[in-house]
Amino acid sequence: EHRSGTYASGDIVEITVRFDEVVVVLGVPILSLEVGESIGVAHYARGSNSTDLVFAYSVEEGHNSLRLDYTDNFSLELPVNSQYETSIKMASSNPTIDANVTLPSPGLAGSLGASSKVVIDGEIPFVTSITSPQAGGKFTVGNVIYIHVSFSASVVVSGSPMLLLETGAVDRHGIFTGMVDNKTLRFRYDVQLGDMTEALDYWTSEGLERRSDLSFQMDLSSWIKRKSSNPTLNADVHLNPSFGYLDGHRLSVSESGIVQYRALKIGQRGDGYKLRFRPESGELSDRLCTATVDIQASSEYELMSNDSDREVGDSFGSSVTVDGDIIAVGTPFKRRPSPEVQILTIYNKAQSVSNEIQMITTTVDKKNAVKTEWAFSTCASDGSSIDGFFSITYFKSSSYLYAQPLIVPSNVGAEQLKILINQAWPSLSAMHVSRYPNMECSSENSWIWTLFFDDDWPFDTVFQTNGDDLVGSATVSEPENQRVSQVLRGTFALTNPLTESTTREIPYDASGTLMRDIIEADLQLDVSRISVYNTDKNDDRPELGRQWKITFLGRISADAINMDVPTLQASGRELIGYGASVSVFVVSQGCSSLGGQFALSFLNDVTAFVPFNVPSENLKHELEKLDSIDAVSITGPDSIPLDGNRLGNKWSITFESINLSYLEDSNVEPHCQADGCNLPALELLSSLVGCGTGFIIEHENGAGRTMDGRASKNSFRSGNAGIKSGSVDVFRRDTDQWKIESTLTSIDADSYDEFGRSVSLSNGYLVVGSPFKESEFQKQAGAVYLFQNLECEISHCKREWIQRKKFTAPSIHDSVSEFGWNVATGVSSNGLQQLVVIGAPGTSESAGKVFIFRGQGANWDFHQTLTSETWGMPLPNDRFGDSVKALNDTIIVSAPGARNKRGAVYIFRESSTNGFSKPFIATQVIFGEGAVPGDMFGK
């Protein structure tokens, strides 16, 4: 047995062998151990005259074991030595009986492997990576660059190792400054005057043999060894030639150490490349294998697109063009899905927090409500005449005599009575009087007087009459109130529409305190203050109307205090009065900062509600919980100002993969795939709070059709399955290798464009044909894209290809034109402009046409259309423009379908006339010698 742990070269592992009785040891027994390709040996160290014998094992280079054990049952050996006897005997005063030294079977109970887990790692540490913790960029004199060299296992360092760097005319050293961790060394490089490199790396000899063996430099006192209690194993500081890389697709690694690769290559020549690998499974999976190869220069070089991105049917190499050190390769059937991007913005208009103010108002039709009428009459016995006087007394509140009784003649006229009343009682001036004969009385001069008052002030008026001073049998009746005042009385109620709760009945003349108590108790709305006043400025009483101005404190919602209180609803069914009513008016809407929650719905699949400022990772989690969405990536929320005074939060949502089964009943494009679809817009379910709260979901309905379409100008874009959308890989030669510099696609890529069907390079311009690009008005019309290489102004920068122009065929109305089936570009004869020649063999029922553009940079003009009309009427299926070539002042065009598919090639030369932009003139036609139908000369 032994204590578990991991041990490296130089470590001493003590192993205890336990007997059931005390034994004595003579000589040096050994214990054989299973440690890989060789046998490890543990020598007896101590323990005689006890039951426990201790053996010491020194780990050596190449020893490996995931669980140390001895080799077999007979691993405890007693070597025969001519100088001394080796034995293990039962202890006694005279030991003579040999102990049983047969061990338990390895791996079974009682064995070393079963009782302990001792890991032996005797592998030589080797360099696994060389990196810098600093961000890339341009460094100048005086800057410090730190370099980290990582090993496969823990190491210790003695002295001052140095790393030789490739820094131009003078190669500098990175100086060892310490350990980053147990496996990583830190080196410091100070940039000095004259140092220059496009990509800093360690030194490599650039002679016939590219090697980096001497990049690690150490003097006699310096070393790097495997970390252990007694470091003895030197680390392997071998470095592969710089800028080399291993490419290809690994299939498997067998137990015998054989590696199977598809399209294996090392991307830079050099000697001494070390390849390290392990079996993927089996007993030898802990075994590191090493192979060393030399890669020499070759007259052949195979170009491949990115191995991780290659698919069967891509048609990489369908078109190729070369210009100096640049190669462009078309892959027209490449599937380049573009995931849908939708932008979600929620916003509000609040600049500051303000309380909600609502006005509750009771009203009445005052003009009609306050009118009153009093009538009285005189009468006498039949045939008699009325004479004398009677009195009218004005009481207030039925008991208070307002003034002395008014004495009037028995036959007082209406106008005279009004004057007398106004003189006696000035407060009753708003009135008029009528007098009519009393037809119900048979006396000669009996009358009925009616007093009409335009208001009810004082509203508790009472009149009395007295006829004691009338002559004979004449009498005067008591005044009768024929029209009672109809001012406000009764109660009303309020309702909170959000909670549908309704108050108790509120008196028409309720005080502010009572109104506050009712609203807070019955509607659960907090009130800051209430102002109460009557509405009639001339007659200050609630019977003519009252207003309650209520300032609310706001209501607590899920994530904020919502100052926007629901507008109360009023019911005046219990109000009494002429035209009585009650209303609610919002004086000032409550405004608060954006808050609350929202949920998103996609194809009727709804998320849980999330806060208004939900972090992107939380929103991603909720969307990916939906059955309809497999994966999204989200950025935000970004706080953004919108038009006017709106502020909002914005998230950008990219649909990386969706569940196609949810799209069966949706209006999506044909051949939609999970990672590229033109999707329906998200929908938002709002529980947002704030003043003027709203939301915007920006998405594009359909793929962009123009180079400068919305998808290029906005951050949202429609998704696309990208089937046969195509791409072009640009390679640039760097010393002896071709490195991929850029992979180009069109800005408005769409399925079945076949971008890359044709390519042409010249003078820093790359022209790419996309013959089945759908235009705004027709399918498979075709398009051509022009890219320009922006050369570096300094030596260490990344070259960039930018799309400068999208060409479409002018004045083509055929449903299929195949514009861009073949392309060519070259410098015009004047040396000042670039020519772009575009074949459209599908035009005019495949008779074909060729189009020429001139320009440079981003400025291009249509120049000319070429046909075969000079040699006769173009015929359907000639396919003029199937191949095109531009050579200075000459353009060559093939028509493989001409002459019943015998084929023809047409030559056009630039006119010799003066002018900056000269036309091309038909000069010659070439037929294949002995061509027969079907040869398609020029194809």
Long-range contacts (C-beta under 8 A, 24 or more apart in sequence): 1-112, 1-115, 1-116, 2-68, 2-112, 2-116, 2-118, 3-116, 3-118, 4-116, 4-117, 4-118, 5-118, 5-119, 6-119, 6-120, 6-121, 7-59, 7-118, 7-119, 7-120, 7-121, 7-228, 8-59, 8-121, 8-122, 8-153, 8-154, 8-226, 8-227, 8-228, 8-233, 9-59, 9-60, 9-61, 9-63, 9-122, 9-226, 9-228, 9-232, 9-233, 10-58, 10-59, 10-225, 10-226, 10-228, 10-229, 10-230, 10-231, 10-232, 10-233, 11-58, 11-59, 11-228, 11-229, 11-230, 12-56, 12-57, 12-58, 12-59, 12-229, 12-230, 13-42, 13-56, 13-57, 13-58, 13-59, 13-68, 13-118, 13-120, 14-45, 14-54, 14-55, 14-56, 14-57, 15-42, 15-54, 15-55, 15-56, 15-57, 15-112, 16-47, 16-52, 16-53, 16-54, 16-55, 17-52, 17-53, 17-55, 17-76, 17-103, 18-51, 18-52, 18-53, 19-51, 19-52, 19-53, 19-99, 20-51, 21-51, 21-90, 21-91, 21-99, 22-49, 22-50, 22-51, 22-90, 22-91, 23-48, 23-49, 23-50, 23-51, 23-53, 23-88, 23-89, 23-90, 23-91, 23-99, 24-48, 24-49, 24-88, 24-89, 24-90, 24-91, 24-95, 25-53, 25-87, 25-88, 26-84, 26-85, 26-86, 26-87, 26-88, 26-89, 27-78, 27-79, 27-81, 27-84, 27-85, 27-86, 27-87, 28-79, 28-86, 29-53, 29-55, 29-76, 29-77, 29-78, 29-79, 29-86, 29-88, 29-101, 30-55, 30-76, 30-77, 30-79, 31-55, 31-57, 31-70, 31-75, 31-76, 31-77, 32-70, 32-71, 32-75, 32-77, 33-57, 33-65, 33-68, 33-69, 33-70, 33-71, 33-75, 34-65, 34-68, 34-69, 34-70, 34-71, 34-106, 35-63, 35-64, 35-65, 35-68, 35-120, 35-122, 36-62, 36-63, 36-64, 36-65, 36-122, 36-287, 37-62, 38-62, 38-63, 39-71, 40-120, 49-91, 53-88, 59-120, 59-122, 59-228, 60-122, 61-122, 61-124, 61-233, 62-122, 62-123, 63-120, 63-122, 64-120, 64-121, 64-122, 64-123, 64-286, 64-287, 65-118, 65-119, 65-120, 65-286, 66-119, 66-286, 67-113, 67-117, 67-118, 67-119, 68-112, 68-113, 68-116, 68-118, 68-119, 68-120, 69-106, 69-107, 69-111, 69-112, 69-113, 70-103, 70-106, 70-111, 70-112, 71-106, 72-103, 72-105, 72-106, 73-102, 73-103, 73-104, 73-105, 73-106, 74-101, 74-102, 74-103, 75-103, 76-101, 76-102, 76-103, 121-153, 122-233, 123-152, 123-153, 123-288, 124-226, 124-233, 124-234, 124-235, 124-236, 125-151, 125-152, 125-153, 125-154, 125-155, 125-183, 125-224, 125-226, 125-233, 125-235, 125-236, 126-151, 126-152, 126-235, 126-236, 126-238, 126-274, 126-276, 127-151, 127-152, 127-236, 127-237, 127-238, 127-239, 128-152, 130-163, 130-201, 130-202, 130-239, 132-200, 138-794, 138-796, 139-191, 140-191, 141-191, 141-192, 141-193, 141-195, 142-190, 142-191, 143-190, 143-191, 144-188, 144-189, 144-190, 144-191, 145-188, 145-189, 145-191, 145-200, 146-177, 146-186, 146-187, 146-188, 146-189, 147-174, 147-186, 147-187, 147-188, 147-189, 148-180, 148-184, 148-185, 148-186, 148-187, 149-184, 149-185, 149-187, 150-183, 150-184, 150-185, 151-183, 151-184, 151-185, 151-224, 151-235, 152-183, 153-183, 153-226, 153-227, 154-182, 154-183, 154-226, 154-227, 155-182, 155-183, 155-185, 155-224, 155-225, 155-226, 155-227, 155-235, 156-224, 156-225, 156-226, 156-227, 156-231, 157-185, 157-222, 157-223, 157-224, 158-221, 158-222, 158-223, 158-224, 158-225, 159-218, 159-219, 159-221, 159-222, 159-223, 160-219, 160-222, 161-185, 161-216, 161-217, 161-218, 161-222, 161-224, 161-237, 162-187, 162-216, 162-217, 162-218, 163-187, 163-202, 163-215, 163-216, 163-217, 164-202, 164-203, 164-214, 164-215, 164-216, 164-217, 165-189, 165-200, 165-201, 165-202, 165-203, 166-197, 166-200, 166-201, 166-202, 166-203, 166-204, 166-242, 167-195, 167-196, 167-197, 167-200, 168-194, 168-195, 168-196, 168-197, 169-194, 169-196, 170-194, 170-195, 171-203, 173-217, 182-227, 185-224, 196-795, 196-796, 197-796, 198-795, 198-796, 199-243, 199-796, 201-242, 201-243, 202-239, 202-242, 203-242, 204-241, 204-242, 204-243, 204-270, 209-270, 209-271, 210-241, 210-268, 210-269, 210-270, 210-271, 211-241, 211-270, 211-271, 211-272, 212-239, 212-240, 212-241, 212-242, 212-270, 212-272, 213-238, 213-239, 213-272, 215-239, 238-272, 238-274, 240-270, 240-272, 240-273, 240-274, 241-268, 241-269, 241-270, 241-271, 241-272, 241-273, 242-268, 243-267, 243-268, 243-734, 244-268, 244-270, 244-273, 244-295, 246-275, 247-304, 247-307, 248-307, 249-307, 252-280, 253-277, 253-278, 253-279, 253-280, 254-279, 255-279, 255-281, 255-282, 255-283, 255-284, 255-285, 257-284, 257-287, 257-289, 259-291, 263-304, 263-307, 265-302, 266-293, 266-295, 267-737, 267-739, 268-295, 268-735, 268-736, 268-737, 269-295, 269-296, 269-297, 269-736, 269-737, 270-294, 270-295, 271-295, 297-736, 301-737, 301-738, 303-327, 303-329, 303-729, 303-731, 303-738, 305-329, 305-331, 305-729, 305-740, 305-743, 306-740, 306-743, 311-335, 316-729, 318-756, 318-757, 319-756, 319-757, 319-758, 319-759, 319-769, 320-759, 321-759, 321-760, 321-761, 321-766, 322-761, 323-761, 323-762, 323-763, 325-732, 325-733, 326-730, 326-731, 326-732, 326-733, 326-741, 326-761, 326-789, 327-730, 327-731, 327-732, 327-733, 327-738, 327-761, 328-728, 328-729, 328-730, 328-731, 328-759, 328-761, 328-766, 328-768, 329-728, 329-729, 329-730, 329-731, 329-756, 329-759, 330-726, 330-727, 330-728, 330-755, 330-756, 330-757, 330-758, 330-759, 330-768, 331-726, 331-727, 331-728, 331-729, 331-756, 332-724, 332-726, 332-754, 332-755, 332-756, 332-757, 333-724, 333-726, 333-754, 334-724, 334-725, 334-726, 334-727, 334-756, 335-721, 335-722, 335-723, 335-724, 335-725, 336-722, 336-725, 336-726, 336-727, 336-745, 336-749, 337-673, 337-675, 337-676, 337-719, 337-720, 337-721, 337-722, 338-676, 338-717, 338-718, 338-719, 338-720, 338-722, 338-749, 339-654, 339-655, 339-656, 339-657, 339-675, 339-676, 339-719, 340-654, 340-655, 340-676, 340-677, 340-678, 340-679, 340-699, 340-717, 340-718, 340-719, 341-652, 341-653, 341-654, 341-655, 341-715, 341-716, 341-717, 341-719, 342-652, 342-653, 342-655, 342-679, 342-681, 342-682, 342-697, 342-698, 342-699, 342-716, 343-650, 343-651, 343-652, 343-653, 343-696, 343-697, 343-698, 343-699, 343-714, 343-715, 343-716, 344-600, 344-650, 344-651, 344-653, 344-682, 344-684, 344-695, 344-696, 344-697, 345-640, 345-642, 345-648, 345-649, 345-650, 345-651, 345-695, 345-696, 345-697, 345-698, 346-594, 346-598, 346-612, 346-648, 346-649, 346-684, 346-688, 346-693, 346-694, 346-695, 347-594, 347-642, 347-646, 347-647, 347-648, 347-649, 347-692, 347-693, 347-694, 347-695, 347-696, 348-593, 348-594, 348-646, 348-647, 348-648, 348-688, 348-690, 348-691, 348-692, 348-693, 348-694, 349-591, 349-644, 349-645, 349-646, 349-647, 349-690, 349-691, 349-692, 350-591, 350-592, 350-593, 350-594, 350-647, 350-690, 350-691, 350-692, 351-591, 351-645, 352-591, 353-563, 353-591, 353-592, 353-593, 354-563, 354-588, 354-590, 354-591, 354-691, 355-528, 355-551, 355-552, 355-553, 355-554, 355-563, 355-588, 355-590, 356-551, 356-552, 356-554, 356-563, 356-564, 356-565, 356-586, 356-588, 356-589, 356-590, 357-549, 357-550, 357-551, 357-552, 357-586, 357-587, 357-588, 358-550, 358-552, 358-565, 358-567, 358-568, 358-584, 358-585, 358-586, 358-587, 359-547, 359-548, 359-549, 359-550, 359-584, 359-585, 359-586, 359-587, 360-494, 360-515, 360-547, 360-548, 360-550, 360-568, 360-570, 360-582, 360-583, 360-584, 361-535, 361-545, 361-546, 361-547, 361-548, 361-582, 361-583, 361-584, 361-585, 362-488, 362-492, 362-508, 362-542, 362-545, 362-546, 362-547, 362-572, 362-575, 362-580, 362-581, 362-582, 363-535, 363-545, 363-579, 363-580, 363-581, 363-582, 363-583, 364-486, 364-487, 364-488, 364-543, 364-544, 364-545, 364-577, 364-578, 364-579, 364-580, 364-581, 365-577, 365-578, 365-579, 366-487, 366-536, 366-539, 366-544, 366-545, 368-486, 368-578, 368-579, 369-456, 369-485, 369-486, 369-487, 369-488, 369-544, 369-577, 369-578, 369-579, 370-454, 370-455, 370-456, 370-457, 370-459, 370-485, 370-487, 370-544, 371-452, 371-453, 371-454, 371-455, 371-456, 371-483, 371-485, 372-453, 372-456, 372-461, 372-481, 372-483, 372-484, 372-485, 373-450, 373-451, 373-452, 373-453, 373-481, 373-482, 373-483, 374-450, 374-451, 374-453, 374-463, 374-479, 374-480, 374-481, 374-482, 375-448, 375-449, 375-450, 375-451, 375-479, 375-480, 375-482, 376-448, 376-449, 376-463, 376-465, 376-476, 376-477, 376-478, 376-479, 376-480, 377-438, 377-441, 377-446, 377-447, 377-448, 377-449, 377-476, 377-477, 378-410, 378-438, 378-441, 378-446, 378-447, 378-467, 378-470, 378-474, 378-475, 378-476, 378-477, 379-438, 379-440, 379-441, 379-443, 379-446, 379-474, 379-475, 379-477, 380-441, 380-443, 380-446, 380-470, 380-472, 380-473, 380-474, 380-475, 381-443, 381-472, 381-473, 382-442, 382-443, 383-442, 383-443, 383-444, 384-443, 384-444, 384-472, 384-473, 384-474, 385-443, 385-444, 385-445, 385-472, 386-410, 386-411, 386-443, 386-444, 386-445, 386-446, 386-470, 386-471, 386-472, 386-474, 387-470, 387-471, 387-472, 387-474, 388-467, 388-469, 388-470, 388-471, 388-474, 389-469, 389-470, 390-465, 390-466, 390-467, 390-469, 390-470, 390-476, 391-465, 391-466, 391-469, 392-421, 392-463, 392-464, 392-465, 392-479, 393-463, 393-464, 393-465, 393-466, 394-424, 394-425, 394-428, 394-461, 394-462, 394-463, 395-461, 395-462, 395-463, 395-464, 396-458, 396-460, 396-461, 396-462, 397-460, 397-462, 398-460, 398-462, 405-466, 407-469, 410-445, 410-470, 410-471, 410-474, 410-476, 411-445, 411-447, 412-449, 414-449, 417-449, 421-451, 427-457, 427-458, 428-453, 428-461, 430-454, 430-455, 430-457, 443-474, 450-482, 451-479, 455-539, 456-485, 456-487, 457-539, 459-485, 459-487, 459-543, 486-576, 486-577, 486-578, 487-543, 487-544, 487-577, 487-578, 488-542, 488-543, 488-544, 488-545, 488-546, 488-575, 488-576, 488-577, 488-580, 489-543, 489-575, 489-576, 489-577, 490-574, 490-575, 490-576, 490-577, 490-580, 491-574, 491-575, 492-570, 492-571, 492-572, 492-573, 492-574, 492-575, 492-582, 493-570, 493-571, 493-574, 494-518, 494-519, 494-522, 494-523, 494-568, 494-569, 494-570, 494-571, 494-584, 495-568, 495-569, 495-570, 495-571, 496-523, 496-524, 496-525, 496-566, 496-568, 497-566, 497-567, 497-568, 497-569, 498-566, 499-523, 499-524, 502-571, 505-574, 508-542, 508-543, 508-546, 508-575, 509-542, 509-543, 509-546, 510-548, 512-548, 515-548, 515-550, 519-550, 523-568, 525-552, 525-555, 525-565, 526-552, 526-553, 526-554, 526-555, 527-551, 527-552, 527-553, 528-552, 528-553, 543-577, 549-587, 552-590, 554-590, 554-592, 557-595, 557-596, 557-687, 557-689, 558-596, 558-597, 558-609, 558-611, 558-687, 559-595, 559-596, 559-597, 559-611, 559-612, 559-689, 560-592, 560-593, 560-594, 560-595, 560-596, 560-612, 560-689, 560-690, 561-592, 561-595, 562-590, 562-592, 562-595, 562-596, 562-689, 562-690, 563-590, 563-591, 563-592, 563-691, 564-589, 564-590, 564-591, 564-592, 564-689, 564-690, 564-691, 565-590, 589-691, 590-691, 591-690, 591-691, 591-692, 592-689, 592-690, 592-691, 593-690, 594-647, 594-648, 594-649, 594-688, 594-689, 594-690, 594-693, 595-688, 595-689, 595-690, 596-686, 596-687, 596-688, 596-689, 596-690, 596-693, 597-687, 597-688, 598-684, 598-685, 598-686, 598-687, 598-688, 598-695, 599-684, 599-685, 599-687, 600-682, 600-683, 600-684, 600-685, 601-682, 601-683, 601-684, 601-685, 602-626, 602-628, 602-629, 602-679, 602-680, 602-682, 602-683, 603-628, 603-662, 603-663, 603-666, 603-680, 605-629, 605-662, 606-685, 609-685, 609-687, 612-649, 612-688, 613-637, 613-649, 616-651, 619-651, 619-653, 623-653, 627-659, 627-662, 628-658, 628-659, 628-662, 629-655, 629-657, 629-658, 629-659, 630-656, 630-657, 630-658, 630-659, 630-674, 631-656, 631-657, 632-656, 646-692, 648-696, 652-715, 652-716, 653-682, 655-679, 655-719, 669-702, 669-703, 669-720, 669-721, 669-751, 671-721, 671-723, 671-751, 672-721, 673-721, 673-722, 673-723, 675-721, 676-719, 676-720, 676-721, 676-722, 677-719, 677-720, 677-721, 678-702, 678-703, 678-718, 678-719, 678-720, 679-718, 679-719, 703-748, 703-750, 704-747, 704-748, 705-748, 705-750, 705-774, 705-775, 705-776, 706-748, 706-776, 706-806, 707-746, 707-747, 707-748, 707-785, 707-803, 707-805, 707-806, 709-747, 709-748, 711-747, 711-748, 712-747, 712-748, 720-749, 720-750, 720-751, 721-751, 722-749, 722-750, 722-751, 723-751, 723-752, 724-751, 724-752, 724-753, 724-754, 725-749, 725-750, 725-751, 725-752, 725-753, 725-754, 725-755, 726-753, 726-754, 726-755, 726-756, 726-757, 726-770, 727-755, 727-756, 728-755, 728-756, 728-759, 728-766, 728-768, 730-766, 730-801, 732-799, 741-799, 741-801, 742-799, 742-800, 742-801, 744-768, 744-787, 744-801, 744-803, 746-770, 746-773, 746-783, 746-785, 746-803, 746-806, 747-803, 747-806, 748-806, 750-774, 753-783, 755-785, 757-820, 757-821, 758-820, 758-821, 758-822, 758-823, 758-839, 759-823, 760-823, 760-824, 760-825, 760-886, 761-825, 762-825, 762-826, 762-827, 762-834, 762-886, 763-825, 763-826, 763-827, 763-834, 764-788, 764-789, 764-791, 765-789, 765-825, 765-834, 765-836, 766-801, 767-823, 767-824, 767-825, 767-836, 767-838, 768-820, 768-823, 769-820, 769-821, 769-822, 769-823, 769-838, 770-820, 771-818, 771-819, 771-820, 771-821, 771-840, 771-842, 772-818, 773-819, 773-820, 775-808, 778-813, 778-814, 778-815, 779-815, 779-816, 780-815, 780-816, 780-817, 780-818, 780-842, 781-808, 781-809, 781-812, 781-816, 781-817, 781-819, 782-808, 782-809, 782-817, 782-818, 782-819, 782-820, 782-821, 782-840, 782-842, 783-807, 783-808, 783-819, 783-820, 784-808, 784-819, 784-820, 784-823, 784-836, 784-838, 786-836, 786-860, 788-857, 804-857, 804-858, 805-855, 805-858, 805-860, 807-836, 807-838, 807-851, 807-853, 807-860, 809-838, 809-840, 809-843, 809-849, 809-851, 810-851, 810-862, 810-865, 812-840, 812-843, 812-849, 814-842, 814-843, 814-844, 814-845, 816-842, 816-846, 817-842, 817-843, 817-849, 818-842, 818-843, 819-843, 819-851, 821-881, 821-882, 822-881, 822-882, 822-883, 822-884, 823-884, 824-884, 824-885, 824-886, 824-891, 825-886, 826-886, 826-887, 826-888, 827-888, 828-854, 828-888, 829-888, 829-889, 829-910, 829-918, 830-916, 832-856, 835-863, 835-886, 835-891, 836-860, 837-884, 837-885, 837-886, 837-891, 838-881, 838-884, 839-880, 839-881, 839-882, 839-883, 839-884, 839-893, 840-881, 841-879, 841-880, 841-881, 841-882, 841-895, 841-897, 842-879, 843-881, 844-874, 844-876, 845-876, 845-877, 846-876, 846-877, 846-878, 846-879, 846-897, 847-874, 847-875, 847-876, 847-877, 847-878, 847-879, 847-880, 848-874, 848-878, 848-879, 848-880, 848-881, 848-882, 848-895, 849-880, 849-881, 850-880, 850-881, 850-884, 850-891, 850-893, 852-891, 852-920, 854-917, 863-917, 863-919, 864-919, 864-920, 866-891, 866-893, 866-906, 866-908, 866-920, 866-922, 868-895, 868-898, 868-904, 868-906, 868-922, 868-925, 870-922, 871-904, 871-906, 871-922, 871-925, 877-901, 880-906, 882-938, 882-939, 883-938, 883-939, 891-920, 894-937, 894-938, 894-939, 895-938, 896-936, 896-937, 896-938, 896-939, 897-936, 899-927, 899-931, 900-933, 901-933, 901-934, 901-935, 901-936, 902-927, 902-928, 902-931, 902-932, 902-933, 902-934, 902-935, 902-936, 902-937, 903-927, 903-928, 903-931, 903-935, 903-936, 903-937, 903-938, 903-939, 904-937, 904-938, 905-937, 905-938
